[in-house]
Structure formats: C-alpha cells, structure tokens
Amino acid sequence: MTAIIDYGERPAYLLYQLEKLGVDQKFTSVESEILAADRIILPDCSDIKKALKRLHLLNLFSMLKMIQKPVLGIANGFSLMCENPHVPGTSGLAFFPLSLTLPLDSPPLPGKYSAKLCNSMMFIEAEELEGLYFEKLFKPSSDEFNAAVITGFNGIPAAYKKGNIMGVIFNPEYSGNAGNLILNSFLEI
C-alpha cells in the first residue's frame, strides 16, 4: 500500500491518476496507516507553512524524519523533504541536506518542459523525459542529488534522488506518459 500524506489539502488529480494506474493507496494522516505502508508520497501543497504545522500537530513530523521506506516528494512536497525549504523561516524533514531558494532566472511558469536524466533516475531507461508540467522551480544549495535537469535552462533541477528517497519539482499527475513513467518507477521500488 502507498500512503499519500494528508496535510490538509486533497490532491484529487494525483489520487485519481494513482487509481488509474491500479495503485493500492491510502490518503491519510494516521501514523499507524503511514507506518503500515510500503512507500510514502508527499504530495504538492499550496502552503508549506500550513503543511508543516499540520505535520507537527499530528505528531507526524518526527516519525516521517525517521522513516526508512521509499518516499516521493512532489513539488512543494519535495521542498518539505529538504533541510531548508524555499520558504524562509521553515525547517523541513531533512531527507535531502539541501537549502532551497527560488531561481532568479527561470522559464515561464506554469509550463511543460523536457528534462535530461542523469545518475540513472529511478531506474528509468531513457535519456530525456518530455512534457513535464511545472508550476514552480527551486534552486538547491548543491547539485549532488540532481537526477534530472530541465533541458535548455542552465541546469535547473527537475528531480532529485538519494537512495530510495526521490523528489520531483514537476507534477507527474499532469505530465502525461512521462509522469506515469515516474510514478510507476517509484511504485516498483
């Protein structure tokens, strides 16, 4: 079972897309259900501060920091996975020892872009993924965990990987076949 973390916003289209892929899933903020899951998804959210507050109020923050399961963070869900999310004055889960900022130069958003894969991202046998839907972009303090970079935009990261922990800046549920490929690759771990 895959647990999709509920921090107060229902990611309806992500849940729909996972259902279409035949994923046994549970949208939850219950600790025992999260611990029983095989893997965890931190979905996108509109307000990182509210999401972090909810994780703390539900006593999920510390539990998630110690989890040893595969985890996928999507967009702001990825930002939550970093030591210092892109929102000043917040501390994240520190799956990635990164500090995020917003890039000064970036392509127009929202938009669909291609990304070149590096470091065998999530066991995908491709060199480039096309049609990835971005609503936001982040600049990391290091490129150590870059798994994919946006094509033609000075190496702006699109995805990150560290062991069985993965983060994507784009929204795979709106990224067609490439997004489904990413989701399926994560679900096979």
HELIX and SHEET records of a PDB file:
HELIX    1   1 ALA A   12  LYS A   20  1                                   9    
HELIX    2   2 GLU A   31  ALA A   36  1                                   6    
HELIX    3   3 ILE A   48  LEU A   57  1                                  10    
HELIX    4   4 PHE A   61  MET A   66  1                                   6    
HELIX    5   5 ASN A   76  MET A   81  1                                   6    
HELIX    6   6 MET A  121  PHE A  123  5                                   3    
HELIX    7   7 PRO A  172  TYR A  174  5                                   3    
HELIX    8   8 GLY A  176  LEU A  187  1                                  12    
SHEET    1   A 9 GLN A  25  THR A  28  0                                        
SHEET    2   A 9 THR A   2  ILE A   5  1                                        
SHEET    3   A 9 ARG A  39  LEU A  42  1                                        
SHEET    4   A 9 VAL A  71  ILE A  74  1                                        
SHEET    5   A 9 ILE A 165  VAL A 168  1                                        
SHEET    6   A 9 PRO A 157  LYS A 162 -1                                        
SHEET    7   A 9 ASN A 146  ILE A 150 -1                                        
SHEET    8   A 9 GLY A 111  LEU A 117 -1                                        
SHEET    9   A 9 GLU A 128  PHE A 134 -1                                        
SHEET    1   B 3 CYS A  82  ASN A  84  0                                        
SHEET    2   B 3 PHE A  96  THR A 101  1                                        
SHEET    3   B 3 LYS A 139  PRO A 140 -1                                        
END                                                                             
